[in-house]
Amino acid sequence: MKNLRDFTLEELASEVASMGERPYRAEQIFRWVFMRRASGISAMTDVSKAFRERLAEGYEIRGNKLLDERRSPDGTRKFLSEIEDSSRIESVLISESGRLTLCVSSQAGCALGCRFCMTGMGGFVRNLSLAELSGQVFTAYEVLDEGEDISNVVLMGMGEPFANYGNVVRFTKVLTSNLGVNFSHNKVTVSTAGLVPAIKRFGEDSNVNLAVSLNATTDETRDRLMPVNRKYPLSELLTALRSYPLRQRRYITIEYVLLSGVNDSDDDARRLVRLLRGIRCKVNLIPFNPFPGATFERPPAGRVDSFHSIVKKAGYTVIVRASKGSEIQAACGQLRGAYPG
């Protein structure tokens, strides 16, 4: 049986046409699946009974199976879900400054092997389908407390989004469609470790925000931290960012994980300022979040403050991202898709 959550509006239009139905049927189904979050075809009350019966012969609505939900004292919630082949993924709902941000995974596991991230330690399993991507949004909606609503979606969970490029672009279209989940383009962000060819395409294929995980100011250091840099070194990555087709009043977010004694010196901060010249960007500094088996340490607060000050004085908007959810291994770099326990 085909899963209706696996189709964009354009793809549903083709399915409906193949059934000999009129085009407006695709919009009806799409609204029910993604805007109204229907759990079954029988709920589609403005679709004729005869067509619902035909639809149910070859289609259904399947979601991810929520296995475990954990809450940290700061209000962060982490969800462990089982997907189609019994693989496990994690997503995180972060409460901060009156906003609820959902952090979505794009893959089960990750093949990039960034040394400061726990996800890669478990290896790569596979890409997530559109249904599995959107399923993380529906899971979060199902457990919201009364009066809550999701304000932002970021693809910064398990995996490298641009290694699952096609499904991620389809997902951003579903998220931002006014017939779908109906998020503003400004409220959706996709993060990459630096897959340069995909960056060049993404500015044309999607109108959501771009974030780039930089984390070093020399190729030598970035090679050690992020093996992807050996294929796409800093010079290529920064050239792609300088030519990225930013919309008016948009910025690229530069993410920089601070590792004590590795990439957090004043010289690193000054090099970062020089590297970012000519790029319309803002900077998120992320003090390292430890996890079992990690070989790095979190910098002391004074070192973070000094790095922050240098970048800010150069004229950049720069924030230090709070480590939300670290008590439940839900902070940046701590997701693994683990079993409850």
LOFIVEX-143999 format. One record per residue (C-alpha): z, x, y; residue number from 0. Coordinates in Angstrom, 3 decimals, decimal comma. Layout:
REM residues N
<atom c3="Z" c1="X" c2="Y" num="NUM"/>
...
REM end
This chain:
REM residues 341
<atom c3="0,000" c1="0,000" c2="0,000" num="0"/>
<atom c3="-0,893" c1="1,281" c2="3,457" num="1"/>
<atom c3="1,917" c1="1,616" c2="5,981" num="2"/>
<atom c3="1,154" c1="-0,160" c2="9,286" num="3"/>
<atom c3="3,283" c1="2,423" c2="11,101" num="4"/>
<atom c3="0,649" c1="5,008" c2="10,168" num="5"/>
<atom c3="-2,022" c1="3,594" c2="12,504" num="6"/>
<atom c3="-2,721" c1="4,002" c2="16,195" num="7"/>
<atom c3="-4,167" c1="1,012" c2="18,038" num="8"/>
<atom c3="-7,691" c1="2,392" c2="17,736" num="9"/>
<atom c3="-7,229" c1="2,963" c2="14,013" num="10"/>
<atom c3="-5,848" c1="-0,549" c2="13,537" num="11"/>
<atom c3="-8,913" c1="-1,928" c2="15,316" num="12"/>
<atom c3="-11,110" c1="-0,278" c2="12,669" num="13"/>
<atom c3="-8,949" c1="-1,663" c2="9,844" num="14"/>
<atom c3="-9,091" c1="-5,167" c2="11,306" num="15"/>
<atom c3="-12,851" c1="-4,956" c2="11,803" num="16"/>
<atom c3="-13,301" c1="-3,917" c2="8,163" num="17"/>
<atom c3="-11,501" c1="-7,143" c2="7,210" num="18"/>
<atom c3="-13,927" c1="-9,199" c2="9,277" num="19"/>
<atom c3="-11,272" c1="-10,168" c2="11,819" num="20"/>
<atom c3="-11,571" c1="-10,289" c2="15,610" num="21"/>
<atom c3="-10,419" c1="-7,261" c2="17,662" num="22"/>
<atom c3="-7,429" c1="-9,008" c2="19,266" num="23"/>
<atom c3="-5,764" c1="-9,058" c2="15,859" num="24"/>
<atom c3="-5,258" c1="-5,281" c2="16,107" num="25"/>
<atom c3="-3,308" c1="-5,675" c2="19,345" num="26"/>
<atom c3="-1,166" c1="-8,403" c2="17,789" num="27"/>
<atom c3="-0,276" c1="-6,228" c2="14,815" num="28"/>
<atom c3="0,278" c1="-3,118" c2="16,949" num="29"/>
<atom c3="2,713" c1="-4,987" c2="19,224" num="30"/>
<atom c3="4,685" c1="-6,301" c2="16,285" num="31"/>
<atom c3="4,880" c1="-2,910" c2="14,578" num="32"/>
<atom c3="5,690" c1="-0,661" c2="17,541" num="33"/>
<atom c3="6,930" c1="-2,776" c2="20,465" num="34"/>
<atom c3="8,842" c1="-5,476" c2="18,604" num="35"/>
<atom c3="9,757" c1="-3,142" c2="15,729" num="36"/>
<atom c3="9,060" c1="-5,736" c2="13,040" num="37"/>
<atom c3="10,415" c1="-4,875" c2="9,597" num="38"/>
<atom c3="7,826" c1="-6,897" c2="7,718" num="39"/>
<atom c3="4,489" c1="-8,699" c2="8,051" num="40"/>
<atom c3="6,167" c1="-12,096" c2="7,645" num="41"/>
<atom c3="7,872" c1="-11,592" c2="11,034" num="42"/>
<atom c3="4,522" c1="-11,672" c2="12,875" num="43"/>
<atom c3="4,851" c1="-15,315" c2="13,897" num="44"/>
<atom c3="1,875" c1="-15,456" c2="16,300" num="45"/>
<atom c3="-0,455" c1="-14,240" c2="13,541" num="46"/>
<atom c3="-1,907" c1="-16,997" c2="11,384" num="47"/>
<atom c3="-0,294" c1="-17,491" c2="7,995" num="48"/>
<atom c3="-3,640" c1="-16,997" c2="6,263" num="49"/>
<atom c3="-4,212" c1="-13,631" c2="7,934" num="50"/>
<atom c3="-0,636" c1="-12,515" c2="7,239" num="51"/>
<atom c3="-1,201" c1="-13,262" c2="3,573" num="52"/>
<atom c3="-4,426" c1="-11,242" c2="3,552" num="53"/>
<atom c3="-2,715" c1="-8,414" c2="5,401" num="54"/>
<atom c3="0,179" c1="-8,346" c2="2,933" num="55"/>
<atom c3="-2,242" c1="-7,737" c2="0,055" num="56"/>
<atom c3="-2,967" c1="-4,193" c2="1,243" num="57"/>
<atom c3="-0,430" c1="-3,335" c2="3,944" num="58"/>
<atom c3="3,309" c1="-3,190" c2="4,532" num="59"/>
<atom c3="5,805" c1="-1,759" c2="7,006" num="60"/>
<atom c3="7,901" c1="1,105" c2="5,631" num="61"/>
<atom c3="10,493" c1="3,145" c2="7,482" num="62"/>
<atom c3="12,583" c1="6,252" c2="6,930" num="63"/>
<atom c3="15,770" c1="5,797" c2="4,910" num="64"/>
<atom c3="18,908" c1="6,652" c2="6,886" num="65"/>
<atom c3="21,229" c1="8,637" c2="4,603" num="66"/>
<atom c3="23,895" c1="9,833" c2="7,006" num="67"/>
<atom c3="24,956" c1="9,419" c2="10,636" num="68"/>
<atom c3="27,466" c1="11,711" c2="12,297" num="69"/>
<atom c3="28,989" c1="11,601" c2="15,767" num="70"/>
<atom c3="30,489" c1="14,451" c2="17,714" num="71"/>
<atom c3="33,317" c1="14,051" c2="20,255" num="72"/>
<atom c3="30,804" c1="14,415" c2="23,113" num="73"/>
<atom c3="28,871" c1="11,345" c2="21,919" num="74"/>
<atom c3="25,976" c1="13,162" c2="20,232" num="75"/>
<atom c3="24,710" c1="11,441" c2="17,089" num="76"/>
<atom c3="22,836" c1="13,176" c2="14,283" num="77"/>
<atom c3="20,775" c1="11,246" c2="11,738" num="78"/>
<atom c3="19,837" c1="12,526" c2="8,291" num="79"/>
<atom c3="16,879" c1="10,564" c2="6,930" num="80"/>
<atom c3="14,898" c1="10,562" c2="3,705" num="81"/>
<atom c3="11,125" c1="10,300" c2="4,008" num="82"/>
<atom c3="8,318" c1="9,313" c2="1,633" num="83"/>
<atom c3="8,598" c1="12,145" c2="-0,912" num="84"/>
<atom c3="12,415" c1="12,309" c2="-0,775" num="85"/>
<atom c3="12,313" c1="15,231" c2="1,669" num="86"/>
<atom c3="15,026" c1="15,149" c2="4,320" num="87"/>
<atom c3="14,777" c1="15,469" c2="8,080" num="88"/>
<atom c3="17,225" c1="15,300" c2="10,969" num="89"/>
<atom c3="16,974" c1="13,795" c2="14,437" num="90"/>
<atom c3="19,539" c1="13,780" c2="17,232" num="91"/>
<atom c3="20,509" c1="11,293" c2="19,935" num="92"/>
<atom c3="22,008" c1="13,039" c2="22,953" num="93"/>
<atom c3="24,012" c1="11,265" c2="25,659" num="94"/>
<atom c3="24,069" c1="13,037" c2="29,010" num="95"/>
<atom c3="24,268" c1="11,994" c2="32,678" num="96"/>
<atom c3="23,603" c1="8,347" c2="31,922" num="97"/>
<atom c3="20,559" c1="9,125" c2="29,771" num="98"/>
<atom c3="20,002" c1="8,870" c2="26,040" num="99"/>
<atom c3="17,521" c1="11,458" c2="24,766" num="100"/>
<atom c3="16,207" c1="11,298" c2="21,216" num="101"/>
<atom c3="15,270" c1="14,668" c2="19,698" num="102"/>
<atom c3="12,616" c1="14,124" c2="17,011" num="103"/>
<atom c3="11,519" c1="16,402" c2="14,158" num="104"/>
<atom c3="7,802" c1="17,001" c2="13,598" num="105"/>
<atom c3="7,990" c1="18,715" c2="10,191" num="106"/>
<atom c3="10,266" c1="18,888" c2="7,184" num="107"/>
<atom c3="11,350" c1="22,501" c2="7,488" num="108"/>
<atom c3="9,424" c1="25,066" c2="9,508" num="109"/>
<atom c3="7,125" c1="27,979" c2="8,687" num="110"/>
<atom c3="7,547" c1="29,981" c2="11,915" num="111"/>
<atom c3="10,768" c1="31,770" c2="10,947" num="112"/>
<atom c3="12,322" c1="32,178" c2="14,411" num="113"/>
<atom c3="15,449" c1="34,216" c2="13,717" num="114"/>
<atom c3="17,757" c1="32,260" c2="16,015" num="115"/>
<atom c3="16,920" c1="28,865" c2="14,447" num="116"/>
<atom c3="18,498" c1="27,502" c2="11,267" num="117"/>
<atom c3="15,578" c1="25,208" c2="10,400" num="118"/>
<atom c3="13,309" c1="28,068" c2="9,350" num="119"/>
<atom c3="15,914" c1="29,453" c2="6,945" num="120"/>
<atom c3="15,134" c1="26,606" c2="4,548" num="121"/>
<atom c3="11,395" c1="27,249" c2="4,569" num="122"/>
<atom c3="8,542" c1="24,840" c2="5,187" num="123"/>
<atom c3="8,066" c1="21,631" c2="3,200" num="124"/>
<atom c3="5,329" c1="19,635" c2="4,971" num="125"/>
<atom c3="4,109" c1="17,898" c2="8,111" num="126"/>
<atom c3="5,424" c1="14,460" c2="8,987" num="127"/>
<atom c3="3,120" c1="11,455" c2="9,142" num="128"/>
<atom c3="2,841" c1="9,151" c2="12,149" num="129"/>
<atom c3="5,037" c1="6,654" c2="10,295" num="130"/>
<atom c3="7,698" c1="9,317" c2="9,691" num="131"/>
<atom c3="7,595" c1="10,446" c2="13,310" num="132"/>
<atom c3="7,893" c1="6,925" c2="14,700" num="133"/>
<atom c3="10,433" c1="6,080" c2="12,004" num="134"/>
<atom c3="12,917" c1="8,425" c2="13,679" num="135"/>
<atom c3="12,639" c1="6,356" c2="16,861" num="136"/>
<atom c3="13,195" c1="3,092" c2="14,976" num="137"/>
<atom c3="16,189" c1="4,556" c2="13,127" num="138"/>
<atom c3="17,804" c1="5,452" c2="16,447" num="139"/>
<atom c3="17,117" c1="2,003" c2="17,902" num="140"/>
<atom c3="18,787" c1="0,384" c2="14,908" num="141"/>
<atom c3="22,109" c1="2,156" c2="15,492" num="142"/>
<atom c3="22,336" c1="1,985" c2="19,294" num="143"/>
<atom c3="25,559" c1="0,605" c2="20,652" num="144"/>
<atom c3="25,451" c1="-2,586" c2="22,719" num="145"/>
<atom c3="23,921" c1="-1,985" c2="26,144" num="146"/>
<atom c3="22,325" c1="1,343" c2="25,187" num="147"/>
<atom c3="18,652" c1="2,229" c2="25,390" num="148"/>
<atom c3="16,685" c1="5,398" c2="24,711" num="149"/>
<atom c3="15,434" c1="6,892" c2="27,972" num="150"/>
<atom c3="13,635" c1="10,056" c2="26,776" num="151"/>
<atom c3="11,995" c1="11,397" c2="23,607" num="152"/>
<atom c3="11,629" c1="15,138" c2="22,981" num="153"/>
<atom c3="9,882" c1="16,749" c2="20,022" num="154"/>
<atom c3="12,311" c1="19,639" c2="19,734" num="155"/>
<atom c3="13,828" c1="18,998" c2="16,321" num="156"/>
<atom c3="12,845" c1="20,485" c2="12,982" num="157"/>
<atom c3="9,417" c1="22,138" c2="12,827" num="158"/>
<atom c3="6,660" c1="23,275" c2="15,180" num="159"/>
<atom c3="4,951" c1="20,209" c2="16,699" num="160"/>
<atom c3="1,632" c1="21,955" c2="17,306" num="161"/>
<atom c3="1,440" c1="22,958" c2="13,635" num="162"/>
<atom c3="1,243" c1="19,184" c2="13,045" num="163"/>
<atom c3="-1,074" c1="18,708" c2="15,992" num="164"/>
<atom c3="-3,063" c1="15,624" c2="15,019" num="165"/>
<atom c3="-0,096" c1="13,475" c2="14,037" num="166"/>
<atom c3="1,945" c1="14,612" c2="17,037" num="167"/>
<atom c3="-0,823" c1="13,653" c2="19,491" num="168"/>
<atom c3="-1,197" c1="10,278" c2="17,740" num="169"/>
<atom c3="2,580" c1="9,823" c2="18,002" num="170"/>
<atom c3="2,594" c1="10,515" c2="21,758" num="171"/>
<atom c3="-0,101" c1="7,866" c2="22,184" num="172"/>
<atom c3="1,942" c1="5,302" c2="20,273" num="173"/>
<atom c3="5,069" c1="6,213" c2="22,247" num="174"/>
<atom c3="3,376" c1="5,817" c2="25,619" num="175"/>
<atom c3="1,115" c1="2,833" c2="24,909" num="176"/>
<atom c3="2,082" c1="-0,259" c2="26,905" num="177"/>
<atom c3="1,409" c1="-2,229" c2="23,737" num="178"/>
<atom c3="3,491" c1="0,176" c2="21,660" num="179"/>
<atom c3="6,910" c1="1,734" c2="22,240" num="180"/>
<atom c3="6,063" c1="1,817" c2="25,984" num="181"/>
<atom c3="7,733" c1="5,029" c2="27,157" num="182"/>
<atom c3="6,590" c1="6,544" c2="30,437" num="183"/>
<atom c3="4,471" c1="9,687" c2="29,994" num="184"/>
<atom c3="7,082" c1="11,447" c2="32,125" num="185"/>
<atom c3="9,812" c1="10,642" c2="29,583" num="186"/>
<atom c3="8,178" c1="12,290" c2="26,551" num="187"/>
<atom c3="8,165" c1="16,064" c2="25,983" num="188"/>
<atom c3="6,572" c1="18,167" c2="23,243" num="189"/>
<atom c3="7,923" c1="21,687" c2="22,684" num="190"/>
<atom c3="6,016" c1="24,586" c2="21,138" num="191"/>
<atom c3="6,920" c1="28,130" c2="20,116" num="192"/>
<atom c3="3,606" c1="29,263" c2="21,585" num="193"/>
<atom c3="0,583" c1="28,234" c2="19,502" num="194"/>
<atom c3="-1,949" c1="29,165" c2="22,166" num="195"/>
<atom c3="-5,072" c1="27,323" c2="20,900" num="196"/>
<atom c3="-3,098" c1="24,070" c2="20,643" num="197"/>
<atom c3="-1,669" c1="24,507" c2="24,143" num="198"/>
<atom c3="-5,202" c1="24,714" c2="25,511" num="199"/>
<atom c3="-6,136" c1="21,462" c2="23,733" num="200"/>
<atom c3="-2,959" c1="19,538" c2="24,433" num="201"/>
<atom c3="-3,435" c1="19,313" c2="28,186" num="202"/>
<atom c3="-6,665" c1="17,397" c2="27,542" num="203"/>
<atom c3="-5,517" c1="15,330" c2="24,566" num="204"/>
<atom c3="-2,165" c1="14,047" c2="25,829" num="205"/>
<atom c3="-0,507" c1="13,232" c2="29,150" num="206"/>
<atom c3="3,125" c1="13,925" c2="28,188" num="207"/>
<atom c3="5,273" c1="16,884" c2="29,210" num="208"/>
<atom c3="4,951" c1="20,379" c2="27,715" num="209"/>
<atom c3="7,850" c1="22,721" c2="26,940" num="210"/>
<atom c3="7,444" c1="26,287" c2="25,682" num="211"/>
<atom c3="10,086" c1="28,270" c2="23,802" num="212"/>
<atom c3="9,782" c1="31,749" c2="25,324" num="213"/>
<atom c3="13,077" c1="33,539" c2="24,533" num="214"/>
<atom c3="12,042" c1="37,102" c2="25,374" num="215"/>
<atom c3="10,465" c1="39,102" c2="28,166" num="216"/>
<atom c3="8,797" c1="41,857" c2="26,127" num="217"/>
<atom c3="6,487" c1="41,679" c2="23,117" num="218"/>
<atom c3="8,766" c1="44,046" c2="21,222" num="219"/>
<atom c3="11,746" c1="41,701" c2="21,480" num="220"/>
<atom c3="9,725" c1="38,534" c2="20,990" num="221"/>
<atom c3="8,032" c1="40,000" c2="17,902" num="222"/>
<atom c3="11,487" c1="40,452" c2="16,359" num="223"/>
<atom c3="12,777" c1="37,034" c2="17,349" num="224"/>
<atom c3="9,624" c1="34,963" c2="16,889" num="225"/>
<atom c3="6,967" c1="36,149" c2="14,407" num="226"/>
<atom c3="4,419" c1="33,828" c2="16,078" num="227"/>
<atom c3="4,307" c1="36,354" c2="18,938" num="228"/>
<atom c3="2,494" c1="38,859" c2="16,690" num="229"/>
<atom c3="-0,448" c1="36,443" c2="16,584" num="230"/>
<atom c3="-0,163" c1="35,076" c2="20,123" num="231"/>
<atom c3="1,527" c1="37,728" c2="22,292" num="232"/>
<atom c3="3,073" c1="37,085" c2="25,673" num="233"/>
<atom c3="-0,069" c1="37,945" c2="27,635" num="234"/>
<atom c3="-2,126" c1="35,309" c2="25,783" num="235"/>
<atom c3="0,636" c1="32,728" c2="25,970" num="236"/>
<atom c3="1,219" c1="33,175" c2="29,701" num="237"/>
<atom c3="-2,520" c1="33,084" c2="30,422" num="238"/>
<atom c3="-2,726" c1="29,736" c2="28,601" num="239"/>
<atom c3="0,189" c1="28,383" c2="30,653" num="240"/>
<atom c3="-1,350" c1="29,514" c2="33,944" num="241"/>
<atom c3="-4,539" c1="27,611" c2="33,143" num="242"/>
<atom c3="-2,774" c1="24,545" c2="31,701" num="243"/>
<atom c3="-4,058" c1="21,339" c2="33,382" num="244"/>
<atom c3="-0,812" c1="20,066" c2="34,903" num="245"/>
<atom c3="-0,787" c1="16,659" c2="36,542" num="246"/>
<atom c3="0,568" c1="16,288" c2="40,073" num="247"/>
<atom c3="4,344" c1="16,724" c2="40,326" num="248"/>
<atom c3="4,513" c1="17,925" c2="36,709" num="249"/>
<atom c3="6,110" c1="21,168" c2="35,509" num="250"/>
<atom c3="6,038" c1="23,117" c2="32,268" num="251"/>
<atom c3="9,545" c1="23,592" c2="30,905" num="252"/>
<atom c3="10,301" c1="27,161" c2="29,855" num="253"/>
<atom c3="13,022" c1="27,263" c2="27,213" num="254"/>
<atom c3="14,940" c1="30,488" c2="26,876" num="255"/>
<atom c3="17,642" c1="30,930" c2="24,219" num="256"/>
<atom c3="20,147" c1="33,539" c2="25,445" num="257"/>
<atom c3="21,278" c1="35,948" c2="22,703" num="258"/>
<atom c3="24,123" c1="38,316" c2="23,498" num="259"/>
<atom c3="22,898" c1="41,897" c2="23,915" num="260"/>
<atom c3="19,342" c1="40,992" c2="22,894" num="261"/>
<atom c3="17,566" c1="39,176" c2="25,730" num="262"/>
<atom c3="20,279" c1="38,305" c2="28,255" num="263"/>
<atom c3="20,420" c1="41,324" c2="30,587" num="264"/>
<atom c3="19,789" c1="41,288" c2="34,327" num="265"/>
<atom c3="16,629" c1="43,288" c2="33,637" num="266"/>
<atom c3="15,481" c1="40,519" c2="31,280" num="267"/>
<atom c3="16,110" c1="37,951" c2="34,009" num="268"/>
<atom c3="14,083" c1="39,944" c2="36,523" num="269"/>
<atom c3="11,253" c1="40,424" c2="34,006" num="270"/>
<atom c3="11,291" c1="36,686" c2="33,294" num="271"/>
<atom c3="10,830" c1="35,966" c2="36,989" num="272"/>
<atom c3="7,827" c1="38,299" c2="37,089" num="273"/>
<atom c3="6,292" c1="36,842" c2="33,923" num="274"/>
<atom c3="6,464" c1="33,297" c2="35,272" num="275"/>
<atom c3="4,646" c1="34,003" c2="38,527" num="276"/>
<atom c3="1,715" c1="31,645" c2="38,942" num="277"/>
<atom c3="3,109" c1="29,080" c2="36,480" num="278"/>
<atom c3="4,415" c1="25,781" c2="37,840" num="279"/>
<atom c3="7,549" c1="25,603" c2="35,734" num="280"/>
<atom c3="11,259" c1="24,994" c2="35,477" num="281"/>
<atom c3="13,596" c1="26,990" c2="33,250" num="282"/>
<atom c3="16,112" c1="25,773" c2="30,678" num="283"/>
<atom c3="18,601" c1="28,445" c2="29,628" num="284"/>
<atom c3="20,152" c1="27,755" c2="26,223" num="285"/>
<atom c3="23,150" c1="29,897" c2="25,251" num="286"/>
<atom c3="22,799" c1="30,560" c2="21,506" num="287"/>
<atom c3="24,361" c1="27,968" c2="19,218" num="288"/>
<atom c3="25,832" c1="29,801" c2="16,177" num="289"/>
<atom c3="25,236" c1="28,612" c2="12,629" num="290"/>
<atom c3="26,255" c1="29,913" c2="9,168" num="291"/>
<atom c3="24,440" c1="33,159" c2="8,372" num="292"/>
<atom c3="23,307" c1="33,815" c2="11,954" num="293"/>
<atom c3="23,202" c1="37,458" c2="13,054" num="294"/>
<atom c3="23,371" c1="36,708" c2="16,793" num="295"/>
<atom c3="26,206" c1="35,864" c2="19,155" num="296"/>
<atom c3="26,507" c1="33,560" c2="22,118" num="297"/>
<atom c3="26,624" c1="35,443" c2="25,447" num="298"/>
<atom c3="29,844" c1="35,302" c2="27,477" num="299"/>
<atom c3="29,851" c1="32,820" c2="30,360" num="300"/>
<atom c3="29,645" c1="35,580" c2="32,983" num="301"/>
<atom c3="26,445" c1="36,958" c2="31,473" num="302"/>
<atom c3="24,880" c1="33,480" c2="31,430" num="303"/>
<atom c3="25,886" c1="32,943" c2="35,070" num="304"/>
<atom c3="24,342" c1="36,261" c2="36,142" num="305"/>
<atom c3="21,045" c1="35,519" c2="34,364" num="306"/>
<atom c3="20,996" c1="32,036" c2="35,883" num="307"/>
<atom c3="21,648" c1="33,369" c2="39,383" num="308"/>
<atom c3="18,778" c1="35,870" c2="39,282" num="309"/>
<atom c3="16,225" c1="33,282" c2="38,138" num="310"/>
<atom c3="17,480" c1="30,677" c2="40,617" num="311"/>
<atom c3="17,355" c1="33,093" c2="43,564" num="312"/>
<atom c3="13,696" c1="33,724" c2="42,726" num="313"/>
<atom c3="13,023" c1="30,085" c2="43,603" num="314"/>
<atom c3="12,878" c1="28,449" c2="40,189" num="315"/>
<atom c3="14,621" c1="25,262" c2="39,166" num="316"/>
<atom c3="16,883" c1="26,516" c2="36,378" num="317"/>
<atom c3="19,615" c1="24,795" c2="34,406" num="318"/>
<atom c3="21,951" c1="25,923" c2="31,655" num="319"/>
<atom c3="21,650" c1="23,412" c2="28,860" num="320"/>
<atom c3="24,991" c1="22,197" c2="27,561" num="321"/>
<atom c3="25,546" c1="22,684" c2="23,819" num="322"/>
<atom c3="25,850" c1="19,042" c2="22,845" num="323"/>
<atom c3="26,707" c1="18,207" c2="19,238" num="324"/>
<atom c3="27,617" c1="21,681" c2="18,002" num="325"/>
<atom c3="30,627" c1="20,276" c2="16,097" num="326"/>
<atom c3="28,232" c1="18,414" c2="13,787" num="327"/>
<atom c3="25,513" c1="21,114" c2="13,713" num="328"/>
<atom c3="23,306" c1="19,003" c2="15,983" num="329"/>
<atom c3="22,772" c1="21,459" c2="18,843" num="330"/>
<atom c3="19,513" c1="23,276" c2="19,567" num="331"/>
<atom c3="18,540" c1="25,500" c2="16,613" num="332"/>
<atom c3="21,077" c1="24,019" c2="14,191" num="333"/>
<atom c3="19,014" c1="21,370" c2="12,349" num="334"/>
<atom c3="18,356" c1="21,919" c2="8,660" num="335"/>
<atom c3="17,847" c1="18,569" c2="6,915" num="336"/>
<atom c3="20,999" c1="19,148" c2="4,891" num="337"/>
<atom c3="22,623" c1="16,854" c2="2,373" num="338"/>
<atom c3="25,694" c1="14,911" c2="3,472" num="339"/>
<atom c3="28,852" c1="16,770" c2="2,651" num="340"/>
REM end
